[in-house]
Amino acid sequence: MEENAITHTPILLAEDDPTTSMMFQRFLKKHGYKVDIARDGEEALEKINTSGIPYHVIVTDLEMPKLNGRELIAKIRPGNPWLTIIVMTSDSNPETVIEIMKHGVFDYIVKPANLDELRLKINRAIETSLLKKEKHLYEKEKMVRMEKQLEWYNFKEQKNDTEKYDMKVLHTNIYHNLRTNLSQGAGFGVLISLVEMLETLPEDENGNKLLDKEYMNMLKENAQFSTNVIRVFSILETLTSAKISLREAYLKEIYNLVLETRKKLEKKIALRNHSVSISDWKHEGKEKIILNSQYLTEAIEELMLNAMKFSPPEKSIIVLFYIREGEFQITFLNRFYNPENPKIGIPDEYQNLIFEPFFRLTRLVYSDYETLDYGLGLAKAKVIVQKLGGKITVGNLQDHIGKEPGCMVEFSITFPIVVH
């Protein structure tokens, strides 16, 4: 497992002795780990439940005031499936150790702890935690895919049993299902079903099909849908199969592209009184990345528009720039609002799926931006970024600034800095 993944994984240290906790924290931070301190079990529990930080490992003393280690473990174990626990104890009695391990503890350390041993056990705990999380998210993502497939099968089953239902009621239900599936990006199966439905529609005395207004509107919508799909897939085909012109460009040029994109989108930004705040450029280095300015601009535009679609009115979209460890990163932050689940951002199990064509997290989204719809915008952005040798990621952050703390979504595109 990559060292960055290990050291960037947040750790919580619950220890009531300030000398011990400071020593551990300094040692681990010296080696690049992200470590928070809790002075007792109650504070540790509060940090886990309310800080919004996704701790993967907790190192806890067994004997602490207010809430001891055993009580803390009992409270945090449910609901934290990939949290791994290391216990520190002064009691080396085998019976005590066995009793501790029965509570789902990953490992233990007998005080006074050897710092190198502590680091080794933390590394193993993080690896175990990340693997648990990957497996958990894989299973949840698989369930999401199965649910979407079952929705389609259920619809087909309903359509095939037309003789069992009142035709007016059936068509009303089918129209509703088709609209829902279309808005969620169900794909070309919707278009096929519309044609198949012609067989179930009533006829006049000459055998001509009678198309009501509702059906005609759906055909028009699908015609527009088809046009958009063909246009977008032409773009994606060009990006994936054809050679595009690439050149080296200074990072300041990419910064200017972001500024130009904000200016281009001024009218759309004003639609719901958003603002786009771009961090100042103070870097004087001569680093370069591989660039196609036209396509990178299109990816930046899609990410800005996506942030606006899912942000509440009058909120700010923030754009930040980072240079670290041989990479250049552009990060887009926005307050995220999903009416169907307002308490969280993008669930972990959806963070790969949202980049797939036709997948939309929710249909309840402000969409008057005249941009790619049907879940194609992020797919396009991902293809562009990968074509330029970069990667795109998404994650959630807890925003505690201001009077209204809430969830922020972070989209980041990262490119390797050219090395000669």
C-alpha positions as CSV (number, residue, x, y, z in Angstrom):
1,M,0.0,0.0,0.0
2,E,1.3,3.5,-0.8
3,E,3.0,5.3,2.0
4,N,1.0,8.5,1.3
5,A,-2.3,6.6,1.8
6,I,-1.0,5.5,5.2
7,T,0.4,8.7,6.5
8,H,-2.5,10.8,5.2
9,T,-5.0,8.6,7.1
10,P,-6.3,10.4,10.2
11,I,-5.5,8.8,13.6
12,L,-7.1,9.6,17.0
13,L,-5.0,9.2,20.1
14,A,-7.0,8.9,23.4
15,E,-4.6,9.3,26.3
16,D,-5.1,11.2,29.6
17,D,-1.4,11.6,30.4
18,P,-0.3,14.8,28.6
19,T,3.4,13.8,28.5
20,T,2.7,10.5,26.8
21,S,0.2,12.0,24.3
22,M,2.6,14.8,23.3
23,M,5.5,12.4,22.9
24,F,3.4,10.1,20.7
25,Q,1.9,13.0,18.7
26,R,5.3,14.6,18.0
27,F,6.9,11.3,17.0
28,L,4.0,10.4,14.6
29,K,3.8,13.9,13.1
30,K,7.5,13.8,12.5
31,H,6.9,10.8,10.2
32,G,4.1,12.6,8.4
33,Y,1.0,11.1,10.2
34,K,-2.1,13.2,10.9
35,V,-2.8,12.8,14.6
36,D,-5.5,14.3,16.8
37,I,-5.4,14.1,20.6
38,A,-8.3,13.3,23.0
39,R,-7.7,13.8,26.8
40,D,-10.2,11.2,27.8
41,G,-12.8,8.7,26.5
42,E,-15.6,11.3,26.4
43,E,-13.6,13.7,24.3
44,A,-12.5,10.8,22.0
45,L,-16.2,9.8,21.5
46,E,-17.2,13.4,20.8
47,K,-14.5,13.8,18.2
48,I,-15.5,10.6,16.4
49,N,-19.2,11.4,16.4
50,T,-19.1,15.2,15.7
51,S,-15.8,16.3,14.1
52,G,-16.6,15.0,10.7
53,I,-13.0,13.6,10.4
54,P,-13.0,10.0,9.1
55,Y,-10.7,8.4,11.6
56,H,-9.5,5.0,10.5
57,V,-7.4,4.2,13.6
58,I,-7.9,5.0,17.2
59,V,-5.1,4.4,19.7
60,T,-6.6,4.4,23.2
61,D,-5.4,4.0,26.7
62,L,-7.3,1.4,28.7
63,E,-7.6,3.4,31.9
64,M,-8.9,7.0,31.5
65,P,-11.2,9.3,33.5
66,K,-14.9,9.9,32.5
67,L,-15.0,7.1,30.0
68,N,-12.4,4.3,30.1
69,G,-11.0,2.4,27.1
70,R,-13.4,-0.5,27.4
71,E,-16.4,1.7,27.6
72,L,-15.1,3.8,24.6
73,I,-14.6,0.7,22.5
74,A,-18.2,-0.5,23.3
75,K,-19.6,2.8,22.1
76,I,-17.6,3.3,18.9
77,R,-17.6,-0.3,17.6
78,P,-21.2,-0.1,16.2
79,G,-21.5,2.1,13.2
80,N,-17.8,2.3,12.5
81,P,-17.1,-0.9,10.5
82,W,-13.6,-0.1,9.3
83,L,-12.3,1.7,12.4
84,T,-9.4,-0.3,13.8
85,I,-8.5,0.0,17.5
86,I,-5.2,-0.3,19.2
87,V,-5.2,-0.5,23.0
88,M,-2.4,0.7,25.3
89,T,-2.2,-0.8,28.7
90,S,0.2,-1.1,31.6
91,D,-1.1,-4.6,32.4
92,S,0.8,-7.3,30.6
93,N,-1.2,-10.1,32.2
94,P,-2.2,-12.5,29.4
95,E,-5.8,-12.8,30.7
96,T,-6.2,-9.0,30.5
97,V,-4.8,-9.0,26.9
98,I,-7.2,-11.9,25.8
99,E,-10.2,-10.1,27.4
100,I,-9.3,-6.9,25.5
101,M,-8.9,-8.7,22.2
102,K,-12.4,-10.2,22.5
103,H,-13.9,-6.8,22.0
104,G,-12.8,-6.5,18.4
105,V,-9.5,-4.8,19.2
106,F,-6.9,-5.0,16.3
107,D,-3.8,-5.0,18.5
108,Y,-2.4,-3.9,21.8
109,I,0.7,-2.2,23.2
110,V,2.1,-2.6,26.7
111,K,3.4,0.5,28.3
112,P,6.0,2.0,28.3
113,A,5.5,1.8,24.5
114,N,8.4,1.4,22.1
115,L,7.8,4.2,19.5
116,D,9.0,2.1,16.5
117,E,6.7,-0.7,17.6
118,L,3.8,1.8,17.9
119,R,4.5,3.1,14.3
120,L,4.6,-0.5,12.9
121,K,1.3,-1.5,14.5
122,I,-0.3,1.8,13.4
123,N,0.8,1.1,9.8
124,R,-0.7,-2.4,9.9
125,A,-3.9,-1.0,11.5
126,I,-4.3,1.6,8.7
127,E,-3.7,-1.0,6.0
128,T,-6.3,-3.2,7.5
129,S,-8.8,-0.3,7.9
130,L,-8.4,0.8,4.3
131,L,-8.8,-2.7,3.0
132,K,-12.0,-3.1,5.1
133,K,-13.3,0.2,3.7
134,E,-12.5,-0.8,0.1
135,K,-14.3,-4.1,0.5
136,H,-17.3,-2.4,2.2
137,L,-17.5,0.3,-0.5
138,Y,-17.2,-2.3,-3.2
139,E,-20.1,-4.3,-1.8
140,K,-22.2,-1.1,-1.4
141,E,-21.4,0.0,-5.0
142,K,-22.3,-3.4,-6.3
143,M,-25.6,-3.1,-4.5
144,V,-26.3,0.3,-6.0
145,R,-25.6,-1.2,-9.5
146,M,-27.9,-4.1,-8.8
147,E,-30.7,-1.8,-7.5
148,K,-30.5,0.3,-10.7
149,Q,-30.6,-2.9,-12.8
150,L,-33.6,-4.2,-10.8
151,E,-35.5,-1.0,-11.4
152,W,-35.2,-1.6,-15.1
153,Y,-36.2,-5.2,-14.9
154,N,-39.2,-4.3,-12.8
155,F,-40.2,-1.7,-15.3
156,K,-39.9,-4.3,-18.2
157,E,-41.9,-6.8,-16.2
158,Q,-44.7,-4.3,-15.7
159,K,-44.7,-3.4,-19.4
160,N,-44.9,-7.1,-20.4
161,D,-48.0,-7.7,-18.2
162,T,-50.1,-5.0,-19.9
163,E,-53.1,-7.2,-20.2
164,K,-53.5,-7.5,-16.4
165,Y,-53.9,-3.7,-15.9
166,D,-56.3,-0.9,-16.8
167,M,-54.5,0.7,-19.8
168,K,-55.0,4.3,-18.7
169,V,-53.5,3.5,-15.2
170,L,-50.7,1.5,-16.9
171,H,-49.7,4.3,-19.2
172,T,-49.8,6.8,-16.4
173,N,-47.4,4.6,-14.4
174,I,-45.2,4.0,-17.4
175,Y,-44.9,7.7,-18.2
176,H,-43.9,8.3,-14.6
177,N,-41.3,5.6,-14.6
178,L,-39.9,6.6,-18.0
179,R,-39.6,10.2,-16.9
180,T,-37.9,9.2,-13.7
181,N,-35.5,6.8,-15.5
182,L,-34.7,9.4,-18.2
183,S,-33.9,12.1,-15.7
184,Q,-31.7,9.7,-13.9
185,G,-29.9,8.7,-17.1
186,A,-31.2,5.1,-17.6
187,G,-29.7,5.0,-21.1
188,F,-30.9,3.8,-24.5
189,G,-33.2,1.2,-23.0
190,V,-35.7,4.1,-22.5
191,L,-35.6,5.0,-26.2
192,I,-36.3,1.3,-27.1
193,S,-39.2,1.1,-24.7
194,L,-40.9,4.1,-26.2
195,V,-40.9,2.4,-29.5
196,E,-42.1,-0.9,-28.0
197,M,-44.9,1.0,-26.2
198,L,-46.4,2.0,-29.6
199,E,-47.9,-1.6,-29.8
200,T,-50.0,-1.0,-26.7
201,L,-51.4,2.4,-27.7
202,P,-55.1,2.6,-28.9
203,E,-56.0,2.8,-32.6
204,D,-58.6,4.7,-34.7
205,E,-61.0,2.9,-37.0
206,N,-58.4,2.8,-39.7
207,G,-55.8,1.2,-37.5
208,N,-53.7,4.3,-37.0
209,K,-52.1,4.7,-33.6
210,L,-53.5,7.5,-31.5
211,L,-50.7,9.4,-29.8
212,D,-51.7,11.6,-27.0
213,K,-50.0,14.8,-26.1
214,E,-48.1,13.2,-23.2
215,Y,-46.6,10.6,-25.5
216,M,-45.7,13.2,-28.2
217,N,-43.9,15.3,-25.5
218,M,-41.9,12.3,-24.4
219,L,-40.9,11.6,-28.0
220,K,-39.7,15.2,-28.4
221,E,-37.7,15.0,-25.2
222,N,-36.1,11.8,-26.3
223,A,-35.2,13.3,-29.7
224,Q,-33.3,16.0,-27.9
225,F,-31.8,13.5,-25.5
226,S,-30.6,11.4,-28.5
227,T,-29.0,14.5,-30.1
228,N,-27.2,15.4,-26.9
229,V,-26.0,11.8,-26.3
230,I,-24.6,11.5,-29.9
231,R,-22.9,14.9,-29.5
232,V,-21.3,14.0,-26.2
233,F,-20.2,10.5,-27.3
234,S,-18.6,12.1,-30.3
235,I,-16.5,14.2,-28.0
236,L,-15.7,11.2,-25.8
237,E,-14.7,9.1,-28.8
238,T,-12.4,11.8,-30.0
239,L,-10.8,12.1,-26.6
240,T,-10.4,8.4,-26.0
241,S,-9.3,7.2,-29.5
242,A,-7.9,10.2,-31.4
243,K,-4.6,11.9,-30.9
244,I,-4.9,15.4,-29.5
245,S,-2.3,18.1,-29.6
246,L,-0.3,18.3,-26.3
247,R,2.3,20.7,-25.2
248,E,4.1,21.8,-22.0
249,A,2.7,24.8,-20.2
250,Y,3.7,26.8,-17.1
251,L,1.4,26.5,-14.1
252,K,0.6,30.2,-14.3
253,E,-1.1,29.5,-17.7
254,I,-3.5,27.0,-16.0
255,Y,-4.3,29.5,-13.3
256,N,-5.2,32.0,-16.1
257,L,-7.4,29.4,-17.7
258,V,-9.4,29.1,-14.5
259,L,-9.8,32.9,-14.3
260,E,-11.0,33.0,-18.0
261,T,-13.5,30.2,-17.3
262,R,-15.0,32.1,-14.4
263,K,-15.4,35.2,-16.6
264,K,-17.0,33.1,-19.4
265,L,-19.5,31.7,-16.9
266,E,-20.4,35.0,-15.2
267,K,-24.1,34.9,-16.4
268,K,-24.5,31.3,-15.1
269,I,-22.9,32.2,-11.8
270,A,-25.4,35.0,-11.4
271,L,-28.4,32.7,-12.0
272,R,-28.7,31.8,-8.3
273,N,-26.4,34.5,-6.9
274,H,-23.4,32.2,-6.6
275,S,-19.8,33.5,-6.5
276,V,-16.6,31.7,-7.6
277,S,-13.6,32.6,-5.3
278,I,-10.2,31.7,-6.8
279,S,-7.1,31.7,-4.6
280,D,-4.3,34.1,-5.4
281,W,-1.4,32.9,-7.5
282,K,1.9,33.7,-5.7
283,H,4.0,30.9,-6.9
284,E,7.1,32.0,-8.9
285,G,8.4,28.6,-9.9
286,K,8.9,27.4,-13.5
287,E,7.1,24.0,-13.2
288,K,5.2,22.8,-16.2
289,I,2.5,20.2,-16.9
290,I,1.2,18.6,-20.2
291,L,-1.7,20.7,-21.5
292,N,-4.3,21.0,-24.2
293,S,-5.9,24.3,-23.3
294,Q,-9.2,23.8,-25.1
295,Y,-10.0,20.5,-23.5
296,L,-8.7,21.4,-20.0
297,T,-10.9,24.5,-20.2
298,E,-13.9,22.3,-21.0
299,A,-13.1,20.1,-17.9
300,I,-12.8,23.1,-15.6
301,E,-16.1,24.5,-17.0
302,E,-17.9,21.2,-16.3
303,L,-16.5,21.1,-12.7
304,M,-17.5,24.7,-12.0
305,L,-21.0,24.1,-13.4
306,N,-21.4,20.9,-11.5
307,A,-20.5,22.8,-8.3
308,M,-23.2,25.4,-9.1
309,K,-25.8,22.8,-9.8
310,F,-25.5,21.1,-6.4
311,S,-24.9,24.3,-4.3
312,P,-27.6,26.1,-2.4
313,P,-28.3,29.7,-3.7
314,E,-26.0,32.5,-2.7
315,K,-23.1,30.2,-1.8
316,S,-19.5,30.4,-2.9
317,I,-17.6,27.9,-5.0
318,I,-13.9,27.9,-4.0
319,V,-11.0,27.1,-6.3
320,L,-7.6,26.3,-4.7
321,F,-4.2,25.4,-6.1
322,Y,-1.6,23.1,-4.6
323,I,1.9,22.1,-5.6
324,R,3.3,19.1,-3.7
325,E,5.2,15.9,-4.1
326,G,5.8,16.4,-7.9
327,E,2.1,17.1,-8.7
328,F,-0.1,20.1,-9.4
329,Q,-3.6,20.0,-8.1
330,I,-6.7,22.2,-8.7
331,T,-9.4,21.7,-6.1
332,F,-13.1,22.8,-6.4
333,L,-15.0,23.2,-3.1
334,N,-18.7,23.8,-2.8
335,R,-21.4,23.6,-0.2
336,F,-23.3,20.5,-1.2
337,Y,-27.1,20.2,-1.0
338,N,-28.9,17.0,-1.9
339,P,-32.6,17.4,-1.1
340,E,-33.0,13.6,-1.0
341,N,-30.3,13.3,1.7
342,P,-29.3,16.8,3.1
343,K,-27.1,15.6,6.0
344,I,-24.3,14.1,3.9
345,G,-22.4,15.0,0.8
346,I,-21.7,12.3,-1.8
347,P,-21.9,8.9,-0.2
348,D,-18.6,6.9,-0.4
349,E,-20.3,4.1,-2.5
350,Y,-21.2,6.7,-5.2
351,Q,-17.8,8.4,-5.5
352,N,-16.7,6.1,-8.4
353,L,-20.2,5.8,-10.0
354,I,-20.7,9.6,-10.5
355,F,-18.0,9.6,-13.2
356,E,-19.8,7.0,-15.2
357,P,-22.0,8.1,-18.2
358,F,-25.8,8.3,-17.5
359,F,-25.3,8.1,-13.7
360,R,-26.8,11.0,-11.7
361,L,-26.8,11.2,-7.9
362,T,-30.2,12.9,-7.8
363,R,-32.7,14.2,-10.3
364,L,-33.6,17.0,-7.9
365,V,-31.0,19.4,-9.1
366,Y,-31.1,23.0,-10.6
367,S,-30.3,22.4,-14.2
368,D,-30.9,25.7,-16.1
369,Y,-27.2,25.9,-17.0
370,E,-27.4,24.6,-20.6
371,T,-24.6,22.1,-20.0
372,L,-24.2,18.4,-20.4
373,D,-27.0,16.5,-18.6
374,Y,-27.9,12.9,-18.0
375,G,-24.8,12.4,-15.9
376,L,-22.4,13.0,-18.8
377,G,-20.6,16.2,-17.6
378,L,-18.4,14.5,-15.0
379,A,-17.8,11.6,-17.4
380,K,-16.4,14.1,-19.9
381,A,-14.3,15.8,-17.3
382,K,-12.8,12.5,-16.2
383,V,-11.9,11.5,-19.8
384,I,-10.2,14.8,-20.5
385,V,-8.2,14.8,-17.3
386,Q,-7.0,11.2,-17.9
387,K,-6.1,12.1,-21.5
388,L,-3.9,14.8,-20.2
389,G,-2.2,12.3,-17.9
390,G,-4.0,13.4,-14.7
391,K,-6.5,12.0,-12.3
392,I,-9.8,13.2,-10.8
393,T,-11.1,12.5,-7.3
394,V,-14.0,13.5,-5.1
395,G,-14.5,13.5,-1.4
396,N,-16.5,15.2,1.4
397,L,-15.3,17.8,3.9
398,Q,-17.1,19.1,7.0
399,D,-17.3,22.9,7.0
400,H,-17.4,24.3,10.5
401,I,-16.8,27.9,9.5
402,G,-19.6,30.4,9.9
403,K,-23.0,30.2,11.4
404,E,-24.2,27.3,9.3
405,P,-21.8,24.3,9.5
406,G,-22.4,21.7,6.9
407,C,-20.9,19.4,4.3
408,M,-18.7,20.5,1.4
409,V,-17.8,18.4,-1.6
410,E,-14.2,18.5,-2.9
411,F,-13.4,17.7,-6.6
412,S,-9.7,17.6,-7.3
413,I,-7.9,17.2,-10.6
414,T,-4.2,16.4,-10.3
415,F,-1.4,16.4,-12.9
416,P,2.2,15.3,-12.7
417,I,4.7,18.0,-13.0
418,V,7.0,17.6,-16.1
419,V,10.5,16.4,-15.1
420,H,13.4,16.7,-17.6
